[in-house]
Amino acid sequence: MEFCKQFNARTQEKAGKVLPVIITVYADKSFDFIVKQPPVAVQLKEAAKIKSGSAEPNRKKVGEVSWAQIEEIAKEKMVDMNCFTVESAMSMVAGTARSMGLRVSGVSPLKK
């Protein structure tokens, strides 16, 4: 019951979103938990305003995201990703977008 109260208090502003949580329960029945950012796929679906990704991402595109949106998602998700620079995080987010059937519009800031 105590977990539910604390969880609801911490996630009140993100109600209705998918949030990964890491819960650690100790022998004395106390606990700690860490609430992470929503998964990249969920954030991309919100940015593109679509309900689901494409069943055939290489043939059928279902939406479009800009590099500015990808950069914003990468900066938010940076603490949860295993990369050291924003550029590498943007590359990972762009790859996820393409594998979902989203078109990435604009000129890539990664190609120099």
Stockholm file with secondary structure:
# STOCKHOLM 1.0

chainA/1-112         MEFCKQFNARTQEKAGKVLPVIITVYADKSFDFIVKQPPVAVQLKEAAKIKSGSAEPNRKKVGEVSWAQIEEIAKEKMVDMNCFTVESAMSMVAGTARSMGLRVSGVSPLKK
#=GR chainA/1-112 SS CHHHHHHHHHTGGGTTSCCCEEEEECTTSCEEEEECCCCHHHHHHHHHTCSSCCSSTTTCCCEEEEHHHHHHHHHHHGGGSSCSSHHHHHHHHHHHHHHTTEEEESCCTTCC
#=GC SS_cons         CHHHHHHHHHTGGGTTSCCCEEEEECTTSCEEEEECCCCHHHHHHHHHTCSSCCSSTTTCCCEEEEHHHHHHHHHHHGGGSSCSSHHHHHHHHHHHHHHTTEEEESCCTTCC
//
